[in-house]
C-alpha cells in the first residue's frame, strides 16, 4: 500500500468541475471560505503537472519496494518537512522524559 500525498496540481478540480454550495456560513469565512477563495485564485497556475504525477504513481505501482508515502510536488515535501521539524523539536525537548519511562538497565 502506498499513500499518495499530492500538492497542488493543474486539474479542473478547482476550476470547471468544482461545485460550491450557494450557502455561505459566516463562522467559516476565515477557514473554508479562505480556502475556497485561494483554490479559485490559483486555478491554472498550480505548480504540479498531473501527467508527471501519474507517471510517478505508475512507477511506484511497478516498483519492487514501493514507499509507504509518496509525496508529489514541492508543496507536499515542504509541508512534511515542516511537520518533521516540529516533531524533532518536541523529541529534543521531551525525548529523555519518554526514555525515562523504561525500567532502569539491568532490572
N, C-alpha and C positions, 0 to 999 in steps of 0.2 A: 504494500500500500504506500502511496506517495500523496502527501498533502501539497497541492499546488496553491501557492500564495502569490497571486499576481498584484502588481502595482496598477497604475492607470494605463489602459491600452485603448487604441483608436478603434473602437467598435461603435455600433449605433445604440448600445445600451443606454448611453447618456444623451442620446440625440433622438432620432425619429422613433425609435421603439420604446422610449421611456414614457410611461404613463403616470401622471400625477393626479392625486386627488384634488378636487377644487376646494376642499375644505382646508383651511389654514387654522391651526391652533396656536394662539399667541404664546403659550407656555413653551412651545417647541421652536420658536423662531430662532433662538440662538444656537440650537443644536441641529435638528433635522432640517430646518429652514435654511440655515447657513450651508449645510452640506448639499442640499438641493441646488442652491444658487451657485456654489463652487463647481458642482458637477456640470451644470449648464454652461458656465463661463469657460470651462476648459475643453468643451466638446470640439473634437477635431484637432486639438493641439496636444493630446496626451503623448508622452514620450514612447510608450510601448508600441511595438509593431506586432500585431496579432499573428501574422504569418510566422514570424520568428518565434513567438511564444508557442505556437502549435508545433513547430519543428523541435523545440526544446522538450516539450511534453512527449512527443513521439520518440525522441532519443532516450528519455527516461523509461518509457514503456518497454523498449527493446534492450535496456541495459541489464547486464547480469547482476548488478548490485545497486539497484535504484536507491536514491536517498529517501529518507522519511519525509523531508520537506524540500520542496523545490521553489525557491524564490525567483520570481520573474520580474525583472525590471529593477532599475536603480532605486526607485522609491521603496520597493519591498525590502531591499537589502538595507537601506537607511533605517527603516522602521525597526527591523530586527536588530541591527547594530545598536540602536539607541536603547532598546529593551535589554539587550545583553549588558550594556554599560550599567543600567540601573540594577540588574541582578548582581553583577560583580561588585558594585559599591556596597550593596547590602551584605553580601557574603564577607567582604573585607571587614565590615564593622561587626557583624554578628556571627561570623564563622566559628570562632572559638567557643562561643556560648553553645552552639549546636554540637560541637565536638565534645564539650564537657558533659554532654548527656550520656555518654557511654560509660560503662564500668571502667575504673582505672586499669591500666595494663597489669596483667598477671592476676586478676581477680576473677 
